Amino acid sequence: MVDKTESNDMLAALHEVLLQRRDADPSSSYAASLYSKGLDAILKKIGEEATETVMAAKDGDPKKVVYEVADLWFHTMLLLVQQGESPQSVIDELARRMGTSGIDEKNARNQNK
Ligand SMILES: N=c1c2ncn([C@@H]3O[C@H](COP(=O)(O)OP(=O)(O)OP(=O)(O)O)[C@@H](O)[C@H]3O)c2ncn1[C@@H]1O[C@H](COP(=O)(O)O)[C@@H](O)[C@H]1O
């Protein structure tokens, strides 16, 4: 079982690899091949992985759900790099929300519209 620090380290380590893959040869790297195909290809993969996650849950297969969520996280992390963002930005946003009721947070969103 990985603790909280190790989870963040894992995301940071994968982020580093994904940053390096921007300059890699698409023929030898899946990440590089997806970067080279562009935003629409990355978004298509995210849509597919989200759908596969939903299907695994509907099938009542928790292990498959974990597998598909890993695919989904991986592709969203690749999107963050493509957008010039990082998993730390997402962790910071979740930390900002921590302790605030989701109902209150949603009301605050609507006030800002
Ligand atoms: N964590 C992952 C990871 N998770 C999923 N995938 C790839 O994401 C794809 C998932 O797509 P699908 O499930 O649709 O499978 P598929 O049908 O074979 O894929 P497509 O042909 O549709 O693209 C597969 O090719 C997986 O191998 C990943 N590829 C890479 N990583 C990490 O990224 C690092 C860099 O990888 P490369 O860029 O390939 O060196 C690796 O060392 C890993 O740490």
The ligand as an SDF file (V2000), in Angstrom:
LIG
                    3D

 44 47  0  0  0  0  0  0  0  0999 V2000
    1.3290    4.6830  -17.3390 N   0  0  0  0  0  0  0  0  0  0  0  0
    1.4410    4.5500  -18.5700 C   0  0  0  0  0  0  0  0  0  0  0  0
    0.3470    4.0750  -19.3620 C   0  0  0  0  0  0  0  0  0  0  0  0
   -0.9150    3.7260  -19.0290 N   0  0  0  0  0  0  0  0  0  0  0  0
   -1.5140    3.3840  -20.1760 C   0  0  0  0  0  0  0  0  0  0  0  0
   -0.6580    3.4920  -21.2210 N   0  0  0  0  0  0  0  0  0  0  0  0
   -0.9200    3.1950  -22.6270 C   0  0  0  0  0  0  0  0  0  0  0  0
   -2.1540    3.7520  -22.9780 O   0  0  0  0  0  0  0  0  0  0  0  0
   -2.7400    2.9820  -24.0020 C   0  0  0  0  0  0  0  0  0  0  0  0
   -4.1600    2.6980  -23.5700 C   0  0  0  0  0  0  0  0  0  0  0  0
   -4.8900    2.6060  -24.6860 O   0  0  0  0  0  0  0  0  0  0  0  0
   -5.9780    1.4330  -24.8800 P   0  0  0  0  0  0  0  0  0  0  0  0
   -6.4130    0.9040  -23.5550 O   0  0  0  0  0  0  0  0  0  0  0  0
   -7.0220    2.0000  -25.7370 O   0  0  0  0  0  0  0  0  0  0  0  0
   -5.1240    0.3330  -25.5830 O   0  0  0  0  0  0  0  0  0  0  0  0
   -4.7820    0.2600  -27.1060 P   0  0  0  0  0  0  0  0  0  0  0  0
   -6.0180   -0.1060  -27.8380 O   0  0  0  0  0  0  0  0  0  0  0  0
   -3.6220   -0.6870  -27.1820 O   0  0  0  0  0  0  0  0  0  0  0  0
   -4.3000    1.7680  -27.4810 O   0  0  0  0  0  0  0  0  0  0  0  0
   -4.5360    2.5200  -28.8710 P   0  0  0  0  0  0  0  0  0  0  0  0
   -3.9290    1.6680  -29.9470 O   0  0  0  0  0  0  0  0  0  0  0  0
   -6.0350    2.7480  -29.0220 O   0  0  0  0  0  0  0  0  0  0  0  0
   -3.8020    3.8360  -28.6850 O   0  0  0  0  0  0  0  0  0  0  0  0
   -1.9240    1.7150  -24.1560 C   0  0  0  0  0  0  0  0  0  0  0  0
   -1.0730    1.8150  -25.2780 O   0  0  0  0  0  0  0  0  0  0  0  0
   -1.1130    1.7010  -22.8760 C   0  0  0  0  0  0  0  0  0  0  0  0
    0.1450    1.0670  -23.0000 O   0  0  0  0  0  0  0  0  0  0  0  0
    0.5010    3.9380  -20.7570 C   0  0  0  0  0  0  0  0  0  0  0  0
    1.6690    4.2290  -21.3910 N   0  0  0  0  0  0  0  0  0  0  0  0
    2.6990    4.6890  -20.6350 C   0  0  0  0  0  0  0  0  0  0  0  0
    2.6170    4.8650  -19.2640 N   0  0  0  0  0  0  0  0  0  0  0  0
    3.7530    5.4290  -18.4830 C   0  0  0  0  0  0  0  0  0  0  0  0
    4.4250    6.3680  -19.3260 O   0  0  0  0  0  0  0  0  0  0  0  0
    5.7900    5.9970  -19.4000 C   0  0  0  0  0  0  0  0  0  0  0  0
    6.3280    6.4030  -20.7660 C   0  0  0  0  0  0  0  0  0  0  0  0
    5.7680    5.5640  -21.7670 O   0  0  0  0  0  0  0  0  0  0  0  0
    6.3180    5.6820  -23.2680 P   0  0  0  0  0  0  0  0  0  0  0  0
    6.0100    7.0480  -23.7160 O   0  0  0  0  0  0  0  0  0  0  0  0
    5.6080    4.6280  -24.0790 O   0  0  0  0  0  0  0  0  0  0  0  0
    7.7840    5.4220  -23.1770 O   0  0  0  0  0  0  0  0  0  0  0  0
    5.8300    4.5060  -19.1250 C   0  0  0  0  0  0  0  0  0  0  0  0
    7.0750    4.0870  -18.6390 O   0  0  0  0  0  0  0  0  0  0  0  0
    4.7650    4.3780  -18.0530 C   0  0  0  0  0  0  0  0  0  0  0  0
    5.2780    4.7520  -16.8020 O   0  0  0  0  0  0  0  0  0  0  0  0
  1  2  2  0
  2  3  1  0
  2 31  1  0
  3  4  1  0
  3 28  2  0
  4  5  2  0
  5  6  1  0
  6  7  1  0
  6 28  1  0
  7  8  1  0
  7 26  1  0
  8  9  1  0
  9 10  1  0
  9 24  1  0
 10 11  1  0
 11 12  1  0
 12 13  2  0
 12 14  1  0
 12 15  1  0
 15 16  1  0
 16 17  2  0
 16 18  1  0
 16 19  1  0
 19 20  1  0
 20 21  2  0
 20 22  1  0
 20 23  1  0
 24 25  1  0
 24 26  1  0
 26 27  1  0
 28 29  1  0
 29 30  2  0
 30 31  1  0
 31 32  1  0
 32 33  1  0
 32 43  1  0
 33 34  1  0
 34 35  1  0
 34 41  1  0
 35 36  1  0
 36 37  1  0
 37 38  2  0
 37 39  1  0
 37 40  1  0
 41 42  1  0
 41 43  1  0
 43 44  1  0
M  END
$$$$
